Amino acid sequence: MSEHNVLGARMPDNLDQLLQLIDDGNWHPIGDVAPKLGWDFTRTRQIVLFLSEHGLVAYRSSDQAVKIDSDLLNLIKKV
């Protein structure tokens, strides 16, 4: 089985890195997150939109910011 999803990101390492960057529950502009992951803005936005559609993160289009979903954050803190 391939470690790549349809967006081309290696899973689970890249997903874990993204979630660690935003695990404080605050809003993070995609423009700040992308370089920390070594991704370009467009790729990061595509991944964030995908995760948002599946309820893992919240996406605020007005300023293109992302934050971890509160239920997921609570689950991560319990584990």
C-alpha positions as CSV (number, residue, x, y, z in Angstrom):
1,M,0.0,0.0,0.0
2,S,1.3,3.4,-0.9
3,E,2.1,6.1,1.7
4,H,0.8,8.8,-0.6
5,N,-2.7,10.1,-0.8
6,V,-4.3,11.8,-3.7
7,L,-2.9,15.1,-2.7
8,G,0.7,13.7,-2.9
9,A,1.5,14.1,0.8
10,R,3.3,11.4,2.6
11,M,1.0,10.0,5.3
12,P,1.0,9.8,8.3
13,D,4.2,11.9,8.9
14,N,3.1,15.0,7.0
15,L,-0.4,15.0,8.6
16,D,1.2,14.6,12.0
17,Q,3.5,17.5,11.3
18,L,0.6,19.7,10.3
19,L,-1.5,18.7,13.3
20,Q,1.5,19.4,15.6
21,L,1.9,22.9,14.2
22,I,-1.7,23.8,14.9
23,D,-2.4,21.7,18.0
24,D,-2.8,24.8,20.2
25,G,-6.3,25.4,19.0
26,N,-5.5,28.9,17.6
27,W,-5.9,30.0,14.0
28,H,-2.8,29.7,11.9
29,P,-2.5,31.4,8.5
30,I,-1.7,28.9,5.8
31,G,1.1,31.3,4.6
32,D,2.8,30.7,7.9
33,V,2.2,27.0,8.1
34,A,3.3,26.1,4.6
35,P,7.0,27.0,4.9
36,K,7.3,25.2,8.2
37,L,6.1,22.0,6.5
38,G,8.3,22.6,3.4
39,W,5.1,22.7,1.2
40,D,4.1,25.5,-1.1
41,F,1.0,27.6,-0.3
42,T,-1.3,25.9,-2.9
43,R,-0.5,22.4,-1.8
44,T,-0.9,23.3,1.9
45,R,-4.3,24.9,1.1
46,Q,-5.5,21.9,-0.8
47,I,-4.6,19.6,2.1
48,V,-6.2,21.9,4.6
49,L,-9.4,22.0,2.5
50,F,-9.4,18.2,2.3
51,L,-9.0,17.9,6.0
52,S,-11.6,20.5,6.6
53,E,-14.1,18.6,4.4
54,H,-13.5,15.6,6.7
55,G,-13.9,17.4,9.9
56,L,-10.3,17.3,11.1
57,V,-9.5,21.0,10.9
58,A,-11.5,24.2,10.6
59,Y,-10.7,26.5,7.7
60,R,-11.5,30.2,7.7
61,S,-11.5,31.4,4.1
62,S,-11.6,35.1,5.0
63,D,-7.9,35.1,6.0
64,Q,-7.0,31.5,4.7
65,A,-6.3,30.3,8.2
66,V,-6.6,26.8,9.8
67,K,-7.0,25.4,13.2
68,I,-7.4,21.9,14.6
69,D,-10.9,20.7,15.2
70,S,-11.8,21.0,18.9
71,D,-13.0,17.4,19.1
72,L,-9.8,16.1,17.5
73,L,-7.8,18.3,19.8
74,N,-9.5,16.9,22.8
75,L,-9.0,13.3,21.6
76,I,-5.3,13.9,21.0
77,K,-4.9,15.4,24.4
78,K,-6.5,12.3,26.0
79,V,-4.2,9.9,24.2
